[in-house]
Amino acid sequence: MSEAPPDTALPAAADEAPPGAETTPPEKAPGRLGGLARRALVPALSILTAFIIGALIIVFSDPETLKLFTTAPGEAVQRAISQVVAAYSALITGALGSPAQIIEALASGDSKQIARAFVPISETILNATPLIFTGLSVALGFRSGLFNIGAEGQLYVGAIFATFVGFSITGLPIYVHLPLAILAGFLGGALWGFIPGFLKAKTGAHEVIVTIMLNYTAYRLLDWVLKTTVFQREGRNDPISKIVQDTATFPRFFDEPVLRANYSTLLALAVAVGVSWLLFRSIRGFEFRAVGLNPGAARYAGMNISRTIILTMVVCGGLAGLAGTTQVLGPSRTLTPGFSPGWGFDGIAVALIGGSRPLGVVLAAFLFGALRAGATPMQAATGIPIDLVVVIQALVIMFVAAPALVRGIYRYRVDTVTGTEVFAKGWGS
């Protein structure tokens, strides 16, 4: 096969070269730590800016504080600072626990007291796990030039498949039954991802429109499934599934009932490592990224664009299906309408904040998991509505999606483009 002319060569960042290729002389290659720091700068500043604006919202939404600014500015400033500190302290404590309480519990040696002290961390881990899967699903699509809005529907279908295998098969040991249920969840999501991938590759249908419509189809599919005799729990008229067998349930890290974190988190971390290897260490991953960066050049180089699009959406759907699987095979052990609080849509934000890189996705997922876990304790302790967390999340997304705005606010320049600023080329193409 002839070599592509220079004007059609595939653009790639230095850290995105095909396996075995050397793109930068060793003496000129920037340190890995420096590269990570540069990539993390915009998300870090975006998070900082979002929390600063969130603090202003806390202050200016309190009528008493506003009134004091006109009569006693010094007292108003003190009150404002105490409000912000109390709110964010409660948020952090609700997400990570109180250090003093943890130390006291460990010193006591009482297992129940220790368990209660680590509940916030357990809830953060539990909330982060499905976000890792949906974030990886969206990030993989971004890397391939596709905008997968359908992670929510894909996790619904994956949950349906996993639940069916979880309650319908009996008599198997956990080391057989649980992997089968996990595989079923992946296949369910992959099937739902195949539909937009096939339509995109064969008919040119836009994946954004198709995946959005398939989300609503998945909602109604779940409503119908839960009314069938196969799924509906005996003796119940409401839409709720049968209970998943113990042998198809993720074991918890600890036996204490209040600690709900389970081994699905380890699965999520292992899958993140696998996706990283797929994208940056395999030939197939190089094809994914090549098609995402320049489909025309990739076609000229002999890559099958249609096959790559379909395969990408299948893998994206499977990853999102695992998000639903971890819920029905984890804490709930049953399936109900609206069981997802929006993990599929939050996965878009997680992928953006993480720069569409698996490590960044994992870190962003734990950030969003901490915000979710700490929101309710913050409201209980300070009376500030949990909607503040939603506002902070929205602000983080806005600033991450507009890196030029962040650079303008903090007055710093970027010498080179890392590649993460490029949005999915599937949008508007």
N, C-alpha and C positions, 0 to 999 in steps of 0.2 A: 504494500500500500504506500503510495507516494506521500511525502511529508507535506503538511499543510503550509501554504505560503505564510510569510510573517504577518501580513495584515489580517489573517483569520486565525492566528494562534490563540489558544485558550488563555484568557486572563486568569491569573491565580496569584493569591498572596503567597508570600514566602513560606508560610507555615501550612499551605494548602497544596503543595506540590504532590504529584503522584508518587506512590511508594518507590523509594530508591533513588528519586531524582534529587540532585543538589542544585539549588537555585541561587544561593548566596555563598560567597567564599567564607570559610569559617572565621577569618579574622574580621569580617565585616558584619557577620550575623549578630543581631541584637540578642542580649541575654533573654532567656525564657521568662525570668521574673519581670524584666522590664516590659516585655511584650504583654504579659498578663496585666501588669499595672496600667498600661495605656488602654487596654481594652476595658478594664474595670472602672476607668475614671469617669466616663459619662454615666453609667448606671449608679455609681456611688454618689456623684454630685446630684443626680436626679432624685435619689432617695433622700439625700440631705435637704434638698430644696422642697420636696414634698412635705417633709416633716416640719420645716420652718413655716410653710404656708398653713399646714394643719394647726400649728401653734397659734398663728394669727386668727384662724377661724375659731379656735377655742376662746380666745380672748374677746374678739369682737362679737361673738354670739351671746355673751353674757351681759344683759342690760345693766346690772349693778356695776360691773367694771367700766362700762362705757360712761355711766353717770359719774363715777369717781374721776375719770379723766378730765372732766370739766370743773370739778370742785377741789379735788385733792390728787393731782397728778402723781406725786410720789407714792401715795398709798395705792393708787391704781396700778402703778408699775409693779409694786410688791405683790399685789393680789394677782395680777396677770401671770407673773413668774411662778407663783405658788400653784396656780391652776394648771399651768402647762407641765410643771414638774410632777404634780400629783397625777395628772392624766397619763403622761408617758411612763411614769414609774409603775402605775397600775397596769398599763399595757405590757410592759416588759416583765413585770412579776407574773402576770397572768399567762405569759408565753413561756417563761423560763423558770419561774419559781422564785421564791425569796431565798437568797443565800443564807440569811440568818436562820430561817426555818429549816433549810436543808441541813445545815451544820448541827442544829439542835436535834433534828431527827436522827442523824447518823450517830451522834453522841449517845442518844437514848438507847439505841439498839432495838427499838420496838419496830417490828416489820410493818405494822399498819401505819404508824406515824411516818416511817420512811416512805411508804407508798404514797401517802397523802402529799408529802413534800415534793414528790417527783411527778405528780399528776400534770402540772402545766407542761413540763417537757414532753411527757407522753402524748398529750393532746397536740402539741406542736408537730411531733413526728407523725402522728396519725393524720393530721390535716395536710402535711407536706407530701405524703406518699402518693396519692392520686395526682397531685399537681406535677410531680416528677414525670409521670407517664404522659399526661396530656401536654406538658411542656416539651418533652422529647418528640411527641407526635407532631406538634406544630413546627418545632425547630427543624426537624428533618424535612418537612415540606418546604420551609423557607430556603433551606440549603439547596433544594432541587428546583427552586423557582416556582413553587406552588404555595398557594395560600389556603391552608386547610382550616376552614371555619367549622368543619363537621365533627370535631373531636367530641362534642357533647353527644351527638347522635350515635357516634361510634362506640362511646363508652356505654350508652344505654343498651345497644345490641350485644356488646360483649358481656354485659351483666346478665342479659337474658339467657345467653348460651351457658355461661358459667353457672347460673342458678339452676338451670335444668339438669346439667350434669351433676351438680352438687346434691340435689335432693332425689333424683330419680335412680341413681346407681347405689346399690347397697352391697355390703359384704366385702368391700375392698379395703385393704390397709391404707393408712394415710399417705404413705410414700408412693402409692399408685393413684389413689382417688384424687388427691389434691393436685398433682401435676396434670391429670386429665381435665380437671375443672379449669385450671389456669390456661391450658392449651385451648379449651373450648372458648374461653373468654377472648383469647387472642384471635382465634379464627372468626368469631362473631364480628369483632371490630374490623378485621381484615376484609371480611365479606362486604361490610358496609362501606369500607374505603375503596374497594374494587370498583363499585358502581360509578362514582365520580371520576376515578382514574380512567376507566374504560371509555366513558363518554367524552372526557377531555381528549384522550389520545385518538379516538376513532371518529368523533364528530366535531371536535373543536368546542364542545360545550364548556362554558367557563366554570372552573371548579368552585369558585366562591358562591355562585348562584346555586349550583347543584348541591353542594354540601349544606348550605343554609336550608334548602328545601328538605333535604334528607334528615336534618335535625327534627323538623316537625313531624316527618313521617315516622321517625323512631319513637317520638313521644306517643303518638297514637297507636303505634304497634305495641308498645308496652301496655297501654291502657287496655287494648283488646286481649293481649296474652294473659293478663292478670284476671280476666273474666272467664277464661276457659277452665274446664275441669282439670286439665293437665297441670296447670300452674296454681289455681286458686286453692287456698288452704281449706281443708275440710271444716265444715261447720261455720264458715265465715261467708258473709255476703259482700264485704268490702274488698276492694282490689289489693290483695296481699298474697304473696306467694307462699308456698310450703317452705318449711325451715330446712336449710342446708344441713346435710349430715356432718357430724363431728369430724369424720374422716376427710372432709373436703374443706375444712376450715383452717386458716392460718393460725398456728400456735402463737400465743402471746409470749412476749419476752419474759414476763413475770406472772406468777400465779395470782397475784392480787387483783381482784375484780376491777378496782378503780384505775388500774394501769392498762389502758386499752391498746397501746402500741404493740404491733405484732411483726412477724417475720416477713410480711409483705414489703416492709421498708428495705430489707436486705435484697429482696428481689428487684425493687426499683433501682437501687444503687448498682446492682449487677447489670441490669438492662442498660443503665446509663453508660457504664463502661463498654458494654457491647456496641451501643450506638456510636460511641466515640471511635472505637476500632473500625466499625463499618464505614464511617464517614472519612476518616483520616488515615487509615492503614490498609484499606482494601481497594481492589480494582473497581468493584461495584460501587463503592462509596465515591471514588474519583469520578465515575460516570455520573452519579447523582449530582455532584457539585459542578461538573463540567456542563451538564445540561442546564443547571440553574443559572450559571454565569453567562453562557453563550450557546444557546441551542443550535444556532446556525453553524458555528464552528464545530460543535460536538457532532452534528450530523455529517459535516464534511470529513471529520476524522473517522467516520465509520460507526459511530454509536447509534444504537436503535433508540430513537427518541420516544416512540410510542411505548415500547416495552419498559423503558426507564420510568416514564410517567405512571404507568399502571403499577409497576412494582413499588414505586415510592408511595403511592396512595395506599396500597395494600399494607405496607409496613407501618405507615402512619396510622391507619385504621386499627391495626393490631395493637399498637402501643396504647392508643386511646382505649381500646377494649380492655386492656389490662387495668386501666384506672377504675372502670366499673367493677371489674373482677375483684380487686382488692377490697372494695366496699362490701359486696355481697358475700364474699368468703372471709370477711374479717369481722368487724364489730357488729354489723346488723344481722348477718346470716339469713336475710330475707330480702325480698324485692318489693318495693312499693312505688307508686307514681311520684315523680319528683324527688327521688332519693338523692340525686346530685344537686348540690347547692350552686352549680355553675362551674364545676371543675374544668369542663371543656373550654369554656370561654376564658376562664382565668389562665388556662394553659397558653393562650395567645400572649397575654401579658408576661407570663413567666418566660416564654421563649424570647420575647423582645428584650426583657431586662437581662436575660442570660446571654444575649448576643448570639443566639442560635447555636450555642456550644453546649455540649452535655454538662460540663462542669459548671458553667454559668447557670444552666437550667436547674441543676440540683440546688445551688446556692439560692437562686431566686425562689424556688419552690419552698425552701425552708423559711425564707423571709415572709412569703405570703402565708405559709402555715402558721408562723408565729403571730402574724397580724390577726388571723382568724381565731387562733386559740386565745389571744389576749384581749379580744374585743369585748366579750361578755364580762369578764372580770373587771375590765376598765369601767364599763357602764355601771356595774354593781357598786364599785368603790367610789366613783366620782359623779355618777349621774350623767356623764357625757354620752350621748347616743353612740351606738356601734356604727352608725352611718359615717362617723368620722373616719373609720378604717377604710370604708369604701371610697371616700373622698381621697384619702392618702394614696390608695392603690391607683385611682384614676389619674392623680397628679404624677405619680411615678411613671405610669404608661405614657402620659403626654410628654414629659420631659425626655424619656428614653427615645420616643419616636421622633423627637425634634432635637437631635444632638447639636445642631447649629445654635439653637436657642440657649442651650446650657453653656456652650462655649462663649456665647456672647455675654451671658450673665457673669461668668467667672473670668472672662478675658484671657482665655488661653488658646493657643493655636495647635493644630495637629499637622505634622509634616507629611504623613503618609496616610492613605486610606487602608484600613485593616480588612475591609470586605464586609464587616458586620453592619455597616451603614446601609448597604444595598438591601432594599426591600424585595420581597418576593416578586420576580418578574412575571408571575402568572397574573398579578393584579393589573388590569387595564391593558394586557397584551392582546 
